[in-house]
Amino acid sequence: MQSASDPSSSALNEFLQDYWDIIAGAVFAGFAFLFHIWGQPYLATLFAGLGIAAFSFTVSEIAEILAERLQEPYASFVLTFSAVAVEILLLFMILLESSHGSHALETVKGGIISAVIVDMNVLLGIAVFVGGLRFKEQEHNEDTSSTYTTILLVASVMLLVPSLLQYSSGSEDSLMTASYIIAAFLMVYYVTIFIFQTKTHIHFFKATARSRIFRLRRKKAEREGEEEEEDDDYIFEKLPNVANFFVIFGLIFLIGIIAEIFASDGMQIANDYGISAALAGLVIAIISVSPELFTAVKAAKSDQIQRVVNIAMGASTVSILLTVPILMGLAPFAGVQLALDFNSLQIGALILTVILAWKTTDNGETNYVEGISHLMFFFAYAVIAAFYH
């Protein structure tokens, strides 16, 4: 005999499953604020990071709903922009701490490079590895990866220009001038890529006919005799696109408030313990990329490797072509000069990451060995970043 409380208990469970991220984000943010007031920087930083990750997951969920409605290539734009917006907020809040020491400025530079390294090695690596275990090989449009790796290689070389000038006899003013010129070129390059992706060469970023056929066959075999259930009660599924965009902007604003606590207390901890700027940048990148990671893994398990490639490489492209110019434009408001003089470790790891991605995706097929290769590359970089000062 069923008790009368069963329906309400089931409704509560469904509610928690749907909105656990919002509830967790609010709780973590509340604790972060309290610990910040009480002068507990370690706990404040921990809970602020968890709050940012939880709310970022909500942003990713809503962005995925919008992506399903808009379809490619606009779908990937929504997913990547939502994550990059969080990344820019985090880095800008840390940039505001640069007046208290150079460590924060170096962390911002490390965060810019780390965002690409995490996207291309952790996100792409885990998704390809998981997808490769479930399906021996997964196919995507090789024009997508070929185009993105070309763009990323050129962008990496452009970032190398100011970095090389620090070894010349030129003045600090020359370095800053070159940085602003390169930032302007990156923005122009981004506008060109945007037109290329959304107007003239949309087919370069869509799944090929062959990969669609294979995916449909596999889905049909897996779902034979099963009915897919849709969660109609999820409020963001019911909201129109415009309302969901406003919700995303509101959540990103809230993340910005929490990021201020994360930046101020986090920089204090980094200075106290001598944590390298490269490692601090990796932590920031992992926090901002974590929601995208869930989306990518889910796509890989559904044999939608095209979505994975679009997210990983698209986010990496936006991280360089858009994040750098925006942060350089915001730097004067923080009272600092953000020169693009990255160190040899950062530029070297960035270029090698692009080369590795080119090798593992250029033939339009991926497998789990290629996925774990990206992860091994990341682990090697993380070890260097932890001890590089």
N, C-alpha and C positions, 0 to 999 in steps of 0.2 A: 504493500500500500504506500503510495507516494505521500510525503508530507506536504503541507500547504506552503512550506517555505522553499520548496524546490524551485518554483518558477522565479521567485525573487533572487534566489542564490545564483541561478543560471544567468539571470539578467545582470547581476553584479559582476560575475566572472567575465561576461562578454564586454561589459563596460570597461573593466580593468584591462582586458586584452586590447581593446581599441585605443584607450587613452592613457596607458601606463606611462608613455614617454612624457606627456604633458604633466601628469601628476608628479612623476619623478623629477622633471625639470623644475617645477615649482618648489618642491621640497628641497632639492639640492641648492637652488638659488637662495631660498630662505636661510638655510644653514650657512651658506657662503657669506651672506650679508651679515648674519649674526657674528660669525667667527671673525670677520673683518673688523667689525666694531669692537669686539672683545680683544683685539690685538693678537689673534692666533693665525699668523700667515700661512702655516703649513696646512691646517685644516681648511682655511678659507680658499686656498689655491686648489686643493683637492676637490672640494664640493663645487667650486666655480667651474672647474674643468668638466666634472660630471654633469653639471647643469647645462653647460654649453653643448655637450655631446647629446644630452637627452632632447633639448629643444631643436638641435640640428637634425636629429632623427625625425622629428615632427615635420620640419621644413622639407626634408627629403621625401617623406611620405606624401605630403601635399604636392610637391613637385612631380612625383611619380604619377599621381592622379592627373595632373595637367599634361604630363608627357604622353600618357595613354590617349588623351583626347586630341592633342595637337599632332601627334605622330612625327616621324623623322622628316627633316633634320631638326625641326623646332623642339622636339621632345628632348633631345640631348642638350640643347641650349638651356632649357629650363632647369634641367638637372645640374648642369655644370655651373650655371650662374648662381643658383641657390647656394652651392657649396663654396664657390669663390667669394661670394659676398660675405660669408662667415669668415673666411680666411682673411679678407681685406680688413674686416672689423678687428679681428684679433691682432693682426700686425700693426694696425694704426694705433690701437690702445697701447701696445708695447712701444711704438714709436714715441708716444707721448711721455714715456718714461725715460727717453734718451737724454733729457736734460740732467738727469741724476747720474749719468755715467755712460761710457761708450759701449758697455756690454749689451744694453738694450738695442742699440743701433745695429750691432753685429748680429744679434738674435733675429732682427727683422730681415737682414740680408740672408741669413741662414734659412729663415722661414720661407722666403721666396723660392730658393732653390729646392728646399726640402719638399715643398708642395708638389713639385714635378716629380721628384724622386719617389715620393710615397705613392702618388697617383700611378706612375708607370711601373713600379716594382711591387708595391704592397697590394694596391687595389687590383691592378691587372694580373699580378702574379697569383694572388689567392683565387680570384675568379676563374682564371684559366686553369689553375690546378684543380679546383673543385669541379669545373665543367669537364675537364679531361678525365677525371676519375669516373664520372657518370657516363660520358660519351667518349669513346676512344679518340675521336677527332671532331673538332667543331670548325665550321666554315663561316667566314665572313667576307665582306667585299674587300679584296686586296687593294683597291683604289683608295679606300678609307685610310688604312694604315700607311700606305705609301705616301699619301698626301700629308698626313699629320706628321710623320717622321721627317719629311722634307722641311715642313714649316718649323718644327722644333729644332732641327739641326741649324737652320738659318738663324733662328732666334737665339740659340745658344752662342753662336759665333758673334752675333751682335752684342750680346752681354759681355763677351770676351774683350771687346774694344776698350771700354773704360778700364777694365781690369789690367790690361797691358800698359796703359798710360801711367799707372802708378810706379812702374819701373823705369819710366823715362825721366828726363830732367825738367819736365814741365811743372808748372805751379799747381796749387790746389784749385785755383780758379779754372785752369784748363781742364782738370779732371771733372769738375762740376759742369762745365759747359758741354763737354763731350757726353756726360751722363744725360743731360737734358735733350741733347740732339738725338741720342740713341732712343730715349724714351718716346720722343716724337715720332721717330721712324717706326718703333714698335706699334704705336697707335695707328699709324697709317697702314701698316702691314695688317693689323687686326681688321680694320674696316674692309680692306681688300679681301681678306679671308672670309669675312662675314658675307659679303656679296657673292663670293665664289660658292660658299656652302648653301646659301639660301635662295640664290637666284639662277646662276648660270650652270652650276654643276651639282645639283641636288642629288643626282643619281650616284655620285661618288660616295655618298654617305648613307646609302640605303642598302639593306641586305640584298644580295644577288638572288636571281631566280633559283639557282641551284641550292643555295643555303636555305631558302624559304621552303623548297620542296622537302629537303631532308628534315627540317624542323617540323613541318606539318606531319610528315610520316611518323616521326618519333612521338609526337604529341598524340596522334591518333592511336598508336599502339599502347601508349601509357594510359590513356583515358578511356580505353575500350571498356564499356560496361559501367563507367563511372560518370557522375554528373558533377560538374564544377559549380560550387556554391559561391554566390557573391554576397558580400557583407553590405546590405542595403542600409544598415543602421549607422554606418560611419558618417558623421555629419559632413565631413569634407567631400564625400562622394556626392552629396546632395547639393552642395553650394555651386553656384555658377563660377566660371573661370575668373571673372573680375574679382569676386569676393575672395576666392582662394589666393589670388595675387596679393590682395590687401592683408590677408592673414599671414602670408609669408613675410611681407614687409614688416608687419607688427612683431612677428617672432624674431626676425633679424634685429630689430631695434632692441628688443628685450635681451637678446644675446649680447648686443653691444654693451648694455649696462653691466651684465655679468662679466663680460670680457675686461672691463675696467678693473674689477677686483682681481681677476686672474692675472692681469698684466702687472699691477702694482705690487701685489703680494708675491707673485711668481718671480719677478725680477729680484726681489729681496732675498728669496731663497737661493736663486741662481748665484747671486753675489756672495752669499754666506758660505755656500758649499763649493764655489768655484766651478759650477757646471759650465761646460763649454757652450759657446753660442751655437755651434753646429748641432749639438744634442738638444738644446732648448728649442731650436728651430724644428727639429724632427718631431718633438712632442707636440708643438703647435700644429704642424702639418697633419699628424695622425688624428688629433682631435677634430680638425676641420674636415678631414676626409672620411672619418668613420661612418657617417650616415650614408655616403655614396657607396661605401664598401658593401653594406647590407643590400643595397639596390643591385649592385653589380653581381654579387654572389647569387642573388635570387634570379637574375637574368641568365647567368651561366647555367644554373641548375635547370632552367627551362629551355636550354639550348638556344638562347638569344645572345650569342657571342657578339653579334654586331652591336647590340646595345652596350655591351661591356667595352668594346673598343672605342665606341663613340664617347662614352663617359670618361674613360681613363685618359685617352689622348686629347679629347676635347677640353677636359678640365685642365690638363697640363698646358695646352696651347693658351687658354684664357689666363692661366696663372702667370704666364710670362708676358704675353702681349697686352693684357689689360691691367693686371695687378701692378706691374712695375710703373707704368705711366700714372696710374691713379695714386699710388703711394708717393711718388715723386711730386705730384701736384698737391698732396695733402701735407707733405713734410714741412713746408714753411709755416703752416698753421700750428705745427707742434714745436716750432722754434728750432728746427734742426735742418741740416743739409744731408740729404740721402744720396751719396755718391754710389755709383754702381761698380765699385771696386771690389768685386768678389775675389776670394782667395783661390789658389790653385786647386785645392781639394774640391771646392764647390763646383767650379767650372769643369774640372776633369770628370767628376762624378756625373754631372749633367750631360756632358757630351757622350760619355760611355753608356749612360742610360738610354739615350736616344738611339745609339748604334745597336744596343742589345734589343730594344723594341723593334727596330727595323729588321733585325735578323730573325726574330721569333714570330713576326706577323706578316712579313712581306709576301709569303706564298698564299695567303688567304686561309691558312689552316693553323689550328693551335692544338696542343696536347698537354698533358700534365707535366711532362719533363720541362717544357718551355715555361710553364707556370712556376715550378719550383726553382728554375734557373733565375728568374727575376727575384724571387724571395732570397736566394742565396746571395745575390748581388746586394740586395738591401741590407742583409745582416752584416756583410763585410763592411759596407759603408757606415752602418750604425756603430760598429766597433771603432772605426777610425774617428767618427764624429765624437764619440765619448771621450777619447783621449787626446783629440786635436785641440791645441790651445794656441 
